[in-house]
Amino acid sequence: MRDHRTRAMLVRFTPAEIEAVRERARACGRPVARYAREVLLGATPRARRNTSADEALRQLARIGNNLNQLAHIANATERLPIEAKVDTVLAELMAVASRIAGDVEAR
């Protein structure tokens, strides 16, 4: 049977300390409560290495979804003027890919 978290523990921080905890939790990709619990129980959460890739992946997923929708429209209708839409989506894709390539080269 799984134990539920029913107990709370009050811990006081200075404004600078709580900001440091928030920053470290954010760097590890964890909510503050989870980060604090792990640290208090002896775990050492590690900062994620490539957080800039997360946003790029979200953008690429959105662009891929747009391309999928455009392909569906193109297959469902004849000669629909979607060339401008395709060009816009491809330009977005190339911009994100260039940014990713720049991030990789910067390392």
LOVOTOR-573656 format. One line per 8 residues: number of its first residue (from 1); their letters; for each residue x, y, z of N, C-alpha, C. Coordinates in Angstrom, 2 decimals. Layout:
residues N
NUM = a = X Y Z X Y Z X Y Z; ...
//
This chain:
residues 107
1 = mrdhrtra = 0.84 -1.17 0.00 0.00 0.00 0.00 0.89 1.24 0.00; 0.52 2.21 -0.78 1.31 3.42 -0.92 0.99 4.42 0.19; 2.05 4.96 0.77 1.86 6.00 1.79 1.55 7.33 1.11; 0.62 8.06 1.70 0.28 9.38 1.19 0.99 10.43 2.04; 1.33 11.51 1.42 2.00 12.60 2.15 0.93 13.40 2.89; 0.87 13.19 4.19 -0.15 13.86 4.99 0.45 14.82 6.01; 1.76 14.82 6.14 2.41 15.66 7.14 3.10 16.83 6.46; 3.03 17.99 7.05 3.71 19.18 6.55 4.81 19.58 7.52
9 = mlvrftpa = 5.80 20.26 7.00 6.91 20.70 7.83 7.20 22.16 7.46; 7.15 23.03 8.41 7.40 24.44 8.17 8.90 24.71 8.25; 9.43 25.27 7.21 10.83 25.66 7.16 10.88 27.13 6.74; 11.58 27.93 7.47 11.65 29.35 7.17 12.95 29.67 6.41; 12.81 30.53 5.42 13.94 30.94 4.60 14.00 32.46 4.54; 15.18 32.98 4.31 15.29 34.40 3.98 14.87 34.54 2.53; 14.55 35.74 2.09 14.19 35.91 0.67 15.29 35.43 -0.28; 16.53 35.66 0.08 17.64 35.21 -0.78 17.73 33.68 -0.81
17 = eieavrer = 17.52 33.06 0.34 17.58 31.60 0.40 16.47 30.96 -0.42; 15.25 31.47 -0.28 14.14 30.86 -1.03 14.33 31.06 -2.53; 14.89 32.19 -2.92 15.16 32.41 -4.34 16.22 31.43 -4.85; 17.23 31.16 -4.03 18.26 30.19 -4.40 17.65 28.80 -4.54; 16.76 28.43 -3.63 16.09 27.13 -3.72 15.24 27.06 -4.99; 14.51 28.12 -5.28 13.67 28.14 -6.50 14.52 28.00 -7.75; 15.64 28.72 -7.79 16.52 28.64 -8.95 17.09 27.24 -9.14; 17.51 26.62 -8.04 18.07 25.26 -8.13 17.00 24.25 -8.54
25 = aracgrpv = 15.79 24.41 -8.01 14.70 23.51 -8.41 14.40 23.69 -9.89; 14.37 24.93 -10.35 14.10 25.21 -11.77 15.18 24.60 -12.64; 16.45 24.73 -12.21 17.56 24.17 -12.99 17.48 22.65 -13.08; 16.90 22.02 -12.05 16.74 20.56 -12.05 15.46 20.12 -12.72; 14.61 21.08 -13.08 13.36 20.74 -13.73 12.35 20.12 -12.78; 12.40 20.54 -11.50 11.50 19.97 -10.50 10.72 21.08 -9.82; 9.51 20.76 -9.35 8.81 21.72 -8.51 9.59 21.93 -7.21; 9.42 23.10 -6.60 10.18 23.44 -5.40 9.95 22.40 -4.29
33 = aryarevl = 8.71 21.99 -4.09 8.42 21.03 -3.01 9.14 19.71 -3.24; 9.12 19.22 -4.47 9.80 17.95 -4.75 11.30 18.09 -4.57; 11.85 19.19 -5.08 13.28 19.43 -4.94 13.67 19.47 -3.46; 12.93 20.24 -2.66 13.23 20.36 -1.23 13.13 19.01 -0.54; 12.09 18.23 -0.86 11.91 16.92 -0.25 13.08 16.01 -0.58; 13.49 16.00 -1.84 14.60 15.14 -2.24 15.91 15.54 -1.52; 16.16 16.85 -1.44 17.37 17.31 -0.77 17.33 16.97 0.71; 16.18 17.21 1.35 16.07 16.91 2.77 16.22 15.43 3.08
41 = lgatprar = 15.82 14.58 2.15 15.93 13.14 2.35 17.27 12.57 1.89; 18.17 13.44 1.45 19.52 12.99 1.14 19.84 12.82 -0.32; 18.89 13.02 -1.21 19.18 12.91 -2.64 19.88 14.18 -3.10; 20.61 14.06 -4.19 21.26 15.23 -4.77 20.74 15.40 -6.20; 19.66 16.17 -6.37 19.14 16.38 -7.73 20.16 17.10 -8.59; 20.29 16.67 -9.80 21.26 17.28 -10.72 20.55 18.23 -11.66; 21.23 19.29 -11.99 20.69 20.26 -12.93 20.63 19.61 -14.32; 19.57 19.92 -15.03 19.46 19.43 -16.40 20.48 20.16 -17.24
49 = rntsadea = 21.08 19.46 -18.17 22.18 20.04 -18.92 21.72 20.96 -20.04; 20.66 20.61 -20.72 20.31 21.37 -21.92 18.87 21.82 -21.86; 18.58 22.84 -21.05 17.21 23.31 -20.93 16.77 24.10 -22.15; 17.72 24.66 -22.91 17.34 25.40 -24.12 16.76 24.45 -25.17; 17.13 23.20 -25.12 16.60 22.23 -26.08 15.13 21.95 -25.82; 14.67 22.10 -24.59 13.26 21.85 -24.28 12.34 22.76 -25.09; 12.65 24.04 -25.10 11.82 24.99 -25.85 11.92 24.72 -27.34; 13.11 24.40 -27.82 13.27 24.09 -29.24 12.47 22.86 -29.62
57 = lrqlarig = 12.46 21.85 -28.76 11.68 20.65 -29.04 10.18 20.94 -29.07; 9.72 21.81 -28.17 8.31 22.20 -28.19 7.97 22.91 -29.49; 8.86 23.80 -29.93 8.62 24.51 -31.19 8.64 23.56 -32.38; 9.58 22.63 -32.38 9.63 21.66 -33.47 8.39 20.78 -33.50; 7.88 20.41 -32.33 6.66 19.61 -32.28 5.48 20.39 -32.84; 5.41 21.69 -32.51 4.34 22.53 -33.03 4.44 22.66 -34.55; 5.66 22.87 -35.03 5.87 22.99 -36.47 5.52 21.67 -37.17; 5.93 20.56 -36.57 5.58 19.26 -37.14 4.09 19.05 -37.21
65 = nnlnqlah = 3.39 19.49 -36.17 1.93 19.40 -36.17 1.34 20.24 -37.30; 1.88 21.46 -37.50 1.40 22.30 -38.59 1.64 21.64 -39.95; 2.82 21.05 -40.13 3.11 20.36 -41.39 2.16 19.18 -41.60; 1.86 18.46 -40.53 0.93 17.34 -40.63 -0.45 17.83 -41.05; -0.91 18.93 -40.48 -2.21 19.48 -40.84 -2.22 19.94 -42.30; -1.13 20.58 -42.72 -1.05 21.02 -44.12 -1.05 19.83 -45.08; -0.35 18.78 -44.73 -0.34 17.59 -45.58 -1.73 16.98 -45.65; -2.43 16.97 -44.54 -3.80 16.44 -44.53 -4.70 17.27 -45.43
73 = ianaterl = -4.58 18.59 -45.35 -5.39 19.47 -46.21 -5.04 19.25 -47.67; -3.74 19.15 -47.96 -3.31 18.96 -49.35 -3.82 17.65 -49.92; -3.87 16.62 -49.11 -4.35 15.33 -49.59 -5.87 15.28 -49.70; -6.57 16.11 -48.94 -8.03 16.08 -48.92 -8.66 16.93 -50.01; -7.94 17.92 -50.52 -8.51 18.81 -51.53 -7.59 18.90 -52.72; -8.14 19.37 -53.81 -7.33 19.52 -55.02 -6.90 20.97 -55.19; -5.64 21.16 -55.44 -5.08 22.46 -55.79 -5.45 23.59 -54.83; -5.48 23.28 -53.57 -5.73 24.31 -52.57 -4.50 25.20 -52.46
81 = pieakvdt = -4.65 26.52 -52.48 -3.46 27.39 -52.43 -2.82 27.40 -51.04; -2.04 26.36 -50.76 -1.40 26.28 -49.44 0.10 26.53 -49.53; 0.58 26.89 -50.71 2.02 27.08 -50.87 2.57 28.13 -49.91; 1.85 29.23 -49.71 2.32 30.28 -48.80 2.37 29.75 -47.37; 1.38 28.95 -46.98 1.37 28.37 -45.63 2.54 27.42 -45.44; 2.79 26.60 -46.44 3.90 25.65 -46.36 5.23 26.42 -46.26; 5.38 27.47 -47.06 6.61 28.27 -47.01 6.81 28.89 -45.62; 5.73 29.37 -45.00 5.82 29.96 -43.67 6.27 28.93 -42.64
89 = vlaelmav = 5.65 27.75 -42.68 5.99 26.70 -41.72 7.42 26.22 -41.94; 7.82 26.08 -43.19 9.19 25.65 -43.47 10.21 26.70 -43.01; 9.87 27.98 -43.15 10.76 29.04 -42.67 10.91 28.96 -41.15; 9.81 28.69 -40.45 9.89 28.51 -38.99 10.78 27.33 -38.64; 10.60 26.24 -39.37 11.39 25.04 -39.12 12.88 25.32 -39.32; 13.20 26.01 -40.39 14.61 26.32 -40.65 15.19 27.25 -39.59; 14.39 28.20 -39.09 14.87 29.11 -38.05 15.19 28.35 -36.77; 14.30 27.44 -36.39 14.54 26.66 -35.17 15.73 25.74 -35.36
97 = asriagdv = 15.82 25.10 -36.52 16.95 24.21 -36.78 18.27 24.98 -36.76; 18.28 26.19 -37.29 19.50 27.01 -37.27 19.87 27.38 -35.84; 18.85 27.69 -35.02 19.12 28.04 -33.63 19.70 26.84 -32.87; 19.15 25.66 -33.14 19.66 24.45 -32.49 21.10 24.20 -32.92; 21.37 24.36 -34.21 22.73 24.15 -34.71 23.68 25.14 -34.08; 23.25 26.37 -33.89 24.09 27.38 -33.23 24.36 27.02 -31.80; 23.34 26.48 -31.07 23.52 26.07 -29.69 24.51 24.91 -29.60; 24.44 23.99 -30.53 25.33 22.83 -30.51 26.76 23.27 -30.80
105 = ear = 26.93 24.17 -31.77 28.28 24.64 -32.11 28.89 25.46 -30.98; 28.05 26.14 -30.19 28.55 26.98 -29.11 29.14 26.16 -27.97; 28.79 24.90 -27.90 29.32 24.05 -26.82 30.70 23.70 -27.07
//
